[in-house]
Structure formats: C-alpha cells, structure tokens
C-alpha cells in the first residue's frame, strides 16, 4: 500500500505510454489501480504543517521559499523543489512532500499497526523539525493560516493550471492550496468487493462526525465571512463540486462507480513537457471527452495510461481511492494530539463488526458534511454521535495508549471542546 499518489506513473500493470483503447478499458484500469484487493493489514498517514521563516517565527512571518526549503532538507527534499534530489526517505520511512503554499508534509510508509506508524512518524517529525530549524524555518501545527494571504511558492505547471481553474470558481481554491493543512489516513480497501463496499461506506458515513470531532480551524485568513468550525473543510466543500463532492455514500459498487465518476470529472490540467508552462485544458472538457477524440485539435493527441494516472491525482473527494482508501477530510491537529485521528480511523475499521457498528451509529449524519464543518460540536446531535463514535473507537483500540487517547477525545467531544481545548 502506497500512502500517496505522488508518483502515479508507477501504478498499475500497463506501461505508462500505452494508449487507452476505449472507455471500458479506461474504467477497468481505474478500478484495478484504485482498489487493490487483499485482506486489510496496513495503515499509513500523511501529516502536514504550515511553515514560516525567521529566527523567532510567528504565524504572520514570511513563508520560506522553495530554495530555502530545498537547502534545509538536503537529500530528503522532494523533486518538486529540487529537481536533482535523490528524495531519500527519512529514517522512519516517511517521504517529505510539499504543498503549493510551502506547507510541508510527511507521507509515511505503510505499517501493520497504527502504534508503529505513529512511533515512526514521531521519529521523522523530530528530524524534520531539526533540519528545518537549522535554517530558521519553523513548522506550525495548525490546519488553517490565520495571518497570511494565500501565496503560492511552488511554480510547477500543475499548480499554475490548478490556480487558474479554481480562480474561476471563487477564492477557496487558492486558500485550500496555500493556507490549509490536513491529517490524512490511508487504509487498505478490502479483501473482496463486499468488504470494499462496507469499508467504503463506513468511512464515508462516519466522516461528518469525525470532521466535527477534529475540527480546529475556525479562522482562515482571506476566507469570506461566515462562522465555520472547520474552515479548512469549508474550502473543499466550496471548491469544485464535480471534483470534490461525488455522491459516494450511495455507491453500492464503489469500484465501478469511482471509475465512471473519475472519467467524467473535468480535466484540471493536461500534462505536457516540463518546458511548456501552460497545462490548462480546454474548458469543461472531461477525461472521457479527451479519450473519445473531442480534444484532438486542442491537445493534438489521445490520452495514454500515464495521463489517466495523472488525472487521478487531480481528484479531491473526501475519500480518494489510490489503491487503498485515502481519508482526506480531517483537519491537521495540535502538536500534542496529532495521532488521535489516526487511532480513531484504525479502530473504527479494525474489523467488519466494528465498521458495521460505526456505520449504524453515524447513519443519522450521512452526507451532512456541510453541517459538520460549519457547526462542528456546537450541533447537539453531531456532538453526541461524535462522542459515541470515539467511545466505540476507544473500546476497540488495540493498545492501552490508543484507548486512553480516544477516551479523552470522546470526553472532550461530549464537553463540546475542540482539539485545541476551546469551547465550540
């Protein structure tokens, strides 16, 4: 199980240059690479931080540039900021990746237990903090930037095309790209079609409750007026419905439905040579349109497998199928409780029985992403279900330490307090 789709050209059995013969072939390919079948055994995570530059950095201080970040990271720098970097993994197995606004991420290796995952992430976080600190770059444990306007520091064509596309919708694209940070948890899809469907549904149905339980971004600099418990999640919900809000809770067969949906999402960018600055696609064109020949004049070629792999990385649903299930709806957490949502997801999907209990418990909140992100624990029903869900996770946690952390989180939710300890 890979934790991210950072290198999609390595995914799947078909060579990246191979042409796609038909929509049916493309859908079959998506189903195969996005849902790898096997007994659930592994868990991974991606944790993110805002970054600031200065000896005594505060949230409003400047963003570090890509050159400063590359110099600090040395051989661990991603090629998005250092093209010749060997991109070494940190000692705990994590890869360092970057977001457009200079947010820094650790993308873990997959591990057989959440306890080992969190131990290795903690080890790599300490080293990452030391590497950056030596160059006066500080990591800020926050899910939303409260003091700086959005500013893109990565000049890649992909992000220029994204920015151009999202700017046509509203302010939330730039805010999401440059001013937010998340906790992402990756779990295996399942052993067979039935288990995939059950795990897919469970992770979606209990999603709104976990959004509220871990919401800690009430302030986002530059966001339009409005009170939201999770301004970070607000950016995704207001971003691009076709790309970020599929009706996934209703999919009885997520493998086939995800493949159909993916091909009908408008292209965000058309990958060209790195020397070509403009990767902007024709307006409103979908991958299926490109495949059918509707873009022959504009693009000059039909898509290959590598193009489909790349298109899959431009889909941003609450749960992205990336060979595994990548749960993307959680705010980055304060430094002392960053592991709690990882333990929550791990416990709630620890067995078919627990996943079914979690699904039934959270069923009244199915699809209520907006209410959860807007009101958080201030909504009495959401607060009660979030607390009960974390209590269920605690009861099924595999270690005493995870159980203690989840019990504390359940009590915090019941008291109506955010992960930062503030009342809702």
C-alpha positions in Angstrom: 0.0 0.0 0.0 1.4 3.4 -1.0 0.3 6.3 1.1 0.1 8.8 -1.7 -0.2 9.1 -5.4 2.9 11.3 -5.6 4.4 9.0 -8.2 1.4 7.8 -10.2 3.5 6.6 -13.2 4.4 3.6 -11.2 0.8 2.5 -10.6 -0.9 -0.3 -12.4 0.2 -3.1 -14.7 0.0 -1.2 -18.0 3.1 0.7 -19.3 2.6 4.5 -18.8 3.0 5.1 -22.5 0.3 2.6 -23.5 -2.7 4.1 -25.2 -6.2 3.5 -23.9 -8.4 1.7 -26.4 -11.8 2.6 -25.1 -13.8 4.0 -22.2 -14.5 0.4 -21.0 -10.7 -0.2 -20.9 -10.1 3.0 -19.0 -12.7 2.2 -16.4 -11.3 -1.3 -15.9 -7.9 0.2 -15.5 -9.1 2.7 -12.9 -10.9 0.0 -10.9 -7.8 -2.1 -10.9 -5.3 0.6 -9.8 -7.5 2.5 -7.4 -8.8 -0.5 -5.5 -6.1 -3.1 -4.7 -7.8 -6.2 -3.2 -6.4 -8.0 -0.2 -7.1 -8.6 3.5 -6.8 -5.3 5.3 -3.4 -5.3 7.0 -1.7 -1.9 6.6 -2.2 1.7 7.6 -0.4 4.8 6.6 -0.8 8.6 7.1 0.2 12.0 5.9 0.6 14.8 8.3 1.1 18.4 7.3 2.3 21.7 8.8 2.3 25.3 7.8 5.8 26.8 7.6 7.2 30.2 8.5 10.6 31.7 8.1 12.6 33.6 10.8 14.7 33.1 13.9 11.7 33.7 16.2 8.9 32.8 13.8 5.3 33.7 14.4 2.3 32.7 12.3 2.3 36.0 10.4 6.0 35.8 9.4 7.1 35.1 5.8 6.8 31.8 4.0 10.1 30.1 3.3 10.8 29.9 -0.4 11.4 26.7 -2.3 15.1 27.2 -2.4 15.4 27.7 1.3 13.3 24.6 1.9 15.4 22.6 -0.5 18.6 23.7 1.2 17.3 22.7 4.6 16.1 19.3 3.5 19.2 18.3 1.5 18.9 14.8 0.2 15.4 14.4 1.6 14.0 17.3 -0.5 11.2 16.3 -2.9 11.9 16.9 -6.6 9.1 19.4 -6.7 11.6 21.9 -5.1 15.0 20.2 -6.1 14.9 18.5 -9.4 18.1 16.5 -8.9 17.3 15.4 -5.3 17.6 11.7 -4.5 14.4 12.1 -2.5 15.7 9.9 0.3 13.1 8.7 2.9 13.7 9.7 6.4 14.9 7.0 8.9 11.3 6.2 9.9 10.3 5.6 6.3 8.5 8.8 5.6 8.9 10.8 2.4 8.9 14.6 2.6 6.5 16.3 0.2 5.3 19.9 -0.3 2.1 21.7 -0.9 1.9 24.8 -3.1 1.9 27.3 -0.3 5.0 25.9 1.3 3.2 23.5 3.7 5.4 20.6 4.5 4.2 17.0 4.7 5.4 13.7 5.9 4.0 10.8 3.8 4.6 7.7 5.9 5.5 4.2 4.8 2.7 1.7 5.4 2.8 -0.2 8.6 1.0 -3.2 10.1 -0.2 -1.2 13.2 -1.1 2.3 14.0 1.2 2.2 17.0 4.2 1.5 14.8 3.1 4.1 12.3 2.8 6.8 14.9 6.1 5.9 16.5 7.9 6.2 13.2 6.1 9.4 12.2 7.1 10.9 15.6 10.7 10.0 14.9 10.7 11.5 11.5 8.9 14.6 12.7 11.7 15.3 15.2 14.3 15.0 12.5 12.3 17.1 10.1 11.9 19.9 12.7 15.6 19.8 13.4 16.5 20.0 9.7 14.3 23.0 9.1 15.1 24.7 12.4 18.8 24.7 11.5 17.8 27.1 8.6 15.3 29.2 10.7 12.3 27.5 9.2 9.6 26.6 11.7 6.7 24.1 11.5 3.4 25.4 12.7 0.9 22.8 13.9 -2.3 24.4 12.5 -4.9 23.4 10.0 -5.5 27.0 8.7 -3.3 30.0 8.2 -4.8 32.8 10.3 -2.4 35.6 9.4 -1.2 35.5 5.8 -2.9 35.8 2.4 -2.6 32.8 0.1 0.7 32.8 -1.8 1.9 30.0 -4.0 5.6 29.3 -3.6 5.8 26.2 -5.9 6.0 27.3 -9.6 5.1 24.0 -11.2 2.8 24.0 -14.2 0.4 21.7 -12.4 -0.2 24.3 -9.7 -0.5 27.1 -12.2 -3.2 25.2 -14.0 -5.0 24.4 -10.7 -4.8 28.0 -9.6 -6.2 29.2 -12.9 -9.1 26.7 -12.8 -10.0 27.3 -9.2 -9.8 31.1 -9.6 -12.7 30.9 -12.0 -14.9 29.4 -9.2 -14.0 31.6 -6.2 -11.4 32.3 -3.5 -11.4 28.8 -2.0 -9.0 27.2 -4.4 -6.1 29.4 -3.5 -7.0 29.2 0.2 -7.0 25.4 0.0 -3.8 25.2 -1.9 -1.7 27.6 0.1 -3.3 28.2 3.5 -4.6 24.8 4.9 -3.1 21.6 6.3 -4.7 18.3 7.0 -4.3 14.9 8.6 -4.8 12.1 6.0 -5.1 8.4 6.9 -4.7 5.6 4.4 -6.2 2.1 4.9 -6.5 -1.0 2.7 -9.6 -1.1 0.6 -10.6 -4.7 1.5 -10.3 -8.3 0.6 -13.2 -8.6 -1.9 -16.0 -6.5 -3.4 -18.3 -6.9 -0.5 -15.7 -5.8 2.1 -14.6 -2.9 -0.1 -18.2 -1.7 -0.3 -18.6 -2.0 3.5 -15.4 -0.2 4.4 -16.0 2.5 1.7 -19.5 3.2 3.1 -18.3 3.1 6.8 -15.5 5.6 6.1 -18.0 7.9 4.4 -20.8 7.6 6.8 -18.8 8.3 9.9 -16.9 11.0 8.1 -19.1 14.0 9.1 -18.8 13.0 12.8 -15.0 12.9 12.6 -14.9 16.2 10.7 -16.7 17.7 13.7 -14.7 15.8 16.3 -11.4 17.0 14.9 -12.4 20.4 13.6 -9.9 23.1 14.7 -9.8 25.7 12.0 -12.4 28.4 12.9 -10.2 31.2 11.4 -8.7 31.2 7.9 -7.2 34.4 6.7 -8.9 35.6 3.5 -11.9 33.4 3.8 -15.3 35.1 3.0 -17.4 36.0 6.1 -19.0 33.1 7.9 -18.6 31.0 11.0 -17.2 27.5 10.4 -15.7 25.0 12.9 -13.5 23.8 10.0 -12.6 26.5 7.6 -10.2 24.0 6.0 -13.1 21.6 5.2 -15.1 24.6 4.0 -12.5 25.3 1.3 -13.0 21.7 -0.1 -16.8 21.9 0.1 -16.8 25.2 -1.8 -14.1 24.4 -4.2 -15.3 22.4 -7.2 -18.3 20.1 -6.7 -17.6 17.9 -9.7 -14.1 17.2 -8.5 -14.5 17.1 -4.7 -18.1 16.0 -3.9 -19.2 12.8 -5.6 -22.3 11.1 -4.3 -20.1 8.4 -2.9 -22.2 7.3 0.1 -24.8 6.0 -2.4 -22.4 3.8 -4.4 -23.3 0.1 -3.9 -20.3 -0.8 -6.1 -17.6 1.8 -5.4 -15.1 0.2 -7.7 -17.2 0.6 -10.8 -18.8 3.9 -9.7 -15.5 5.5 -8.8 -14.1 4.6 -12.3 -17.2 6.1 -14.1 -17.0 9.2 -11.9 -13.3 9.7 -12.5 -13.6 9.7 -16.2 -16.4 12.3 -16.1 -14.6 14.8 -13.9 -13.4 17.8 -15.9 -9.7 17.9 -16.6 -7.8 20.1 -14.2 -4.6 20.1 -16.3 -3.2 18.4 -19.4 0.3 17.1 -18.7 2.8 18.4 -21.2 6.6 18.7 -21.3 8.0 20.4 -18.3 9.3 23.2 -20.6 5.7 24.0 -21.5 4.4 26.4 -18.9 0.7 26.2 -19.7 -1.0 22.9 -18.8 -4.5 24.5 -18.9 -7.1 22.1 -20.5 -10.0 23.2 -22.8 -12.9 24.5 -20.6 -15.2 21.9 -19.1 -13.6 19.0 -21.0 -13.6 15.7 -19.2 -11.1 12.8 -19.4 -13.8 10.9 -21.2 -14.1 13.7 -23.8 -10.3 13.5 -24.4 -10.5 9.7 -24.7 -13.3 9.9 -27.3 -11.3 12.3 -29.5 -13.2 15.5 -28.7 -9.9 17.3 -27.9 -7.8 16.2 -30.9 -7.5 19.7 -32.2 -6.7 21.4 -28.9 -4.4 18.8 -27.4 -3.1 17.0 -30.5 -3.0 13.5 -29.1 -5.2 11.0 -27.3 -4.5 10.2 -23.6 -2.2 7.4 -22.5 -2.2 5.4 -19.3 0.2 8.0 -17.8 -2.3 10.7 -18.5 -5.1 8.8 -16.7 -2.8 8.1 -13.8 -2.1 11.8 -13.6 -5.8 12.7 -13.9 -6.5 10.5 -10.9 -4.2 12.7 -8.7 -6.3 15.7 -9.5 -9.5 14.2 -7.9 -10.1 15.5 -4.4 -13.1 13.7 -2.9 -13.3 13.2 0.9 -12.0 9.7 0.4 -9.8 9.1 -2.6 -9.2 5.6 -4.0 -5.5 5.3 -4.5 -5.0 1.6 -4.5 -6.1 2.0 -0.8 -8.6 4.3 0.7 -7.1 7.7 1.4 -9.2 9.5 4.1 -8.8 13.3 3.4 -11.4 15.0 5.5 -9.6 15.6 8.8 -8.0 18.9 10.0 -4.4 18.9 11.0 -4.3 18.6 14.7 -2.4 20.4 17.6 1.1 19.0 18.2 0.2 17.1 21.3 -2.8 15.1 19.8 -1.8 14.7 16.2 -2.1 10.9 16.4 -5.6 10.7 17.8 -7.5 10.7 14.4 -5.1 8.0 13.1 -6.1 5.8 16.1 -9.7 6.6 15.6 -9.8 5.5 11.9 -7.7 2.5 12.7 -10.1 1.3 15.5 -13.3 2.1 13.6 -12.2 0.0 10.6 -10.5 -2.7 12.7 -13.0 -5.4 11.9 -16.2 -5.9 9.8 -18.2 -5.9 13.1 -16.8 -2.6 14.3 -17.1 -1.0 10.9 -20.8 -2.0 10.8 -21.4 -0.7 14.3 -19.7 2.6 13.4 -21.8 2.9 10.2 -25.1 2.3 12.1 -24.1 4.7 14.9 -23.2 7.5 12.5 -26.0 6.9 10.0 -28.1 9.9 11.0 -25.2 12.1 9.9 -24.8 10.5 6.4 -23.9 13.1 3.9 -24.0 16.0 6.4 -20.5 17.3 5.5 -21.6 21.0 5.4 -23.3 20.9 8.8 -20.4 19.1 10.4 -17.9 21.5 9.0 -19.9 24.6 9.7 -21.3 23.8 13.2 -18.9 21.2 14.5 -19.6 20.1 18.0 -22.0 23.0 18.6 -24.7 20.9 17.0 -26.1 18.7 19.8 -26.8 15.6 17.5 -23.4 15.9 15.9 -21.7 16.3 19.3 -23.4 13.2 20.7 -22.7 11.0 17.8 -19.0 12.2 17.5 -18.5 11.4 21.2 -20.2 8.0 20.9 -18.2 7.2 17.8 -14.9 7.9 19.6 -16.0 5.9 22.6 -16.6 3.0 20.2 -13.1 3.5 18.8 -11.7 3.5 22.3 -13.4 0.3 23.1 -11.8 -1.4 20.1 -8.4 0.2 20.2 -5.6 -2.3 20.0 -3.3 -0.7 22.7 -3.8 0.9 26.1 -2.3 4.2 25.0 -4.6 4.5 22.0 -7.5 3.7 24.2 -6.6 6.4 26.6 -6.2 9.0 23.9 -9.5 8.1 22.3 -11.4 8.1 25.6 -10.0 11.6 26.3 -11.1 12.7 22.8 -14.6 11.2 23.4 -14.9 13.1 26.7 -13.6 16.3 25.0 -16.3 16.0 22.4 -19.0 15.3 24.9 -18.0 18.5 26.7 -18.2 20.4 23.4 -14.5 21.3 23.2 -12.3 21.4 20.1 -8.9 19.6 19.9 -7.3 22.9 21.0 -9.4 22.8 24.2 -11.6 25.7 23.2 -15.3 25.6 23.7 -17.3 25.4 20.5 
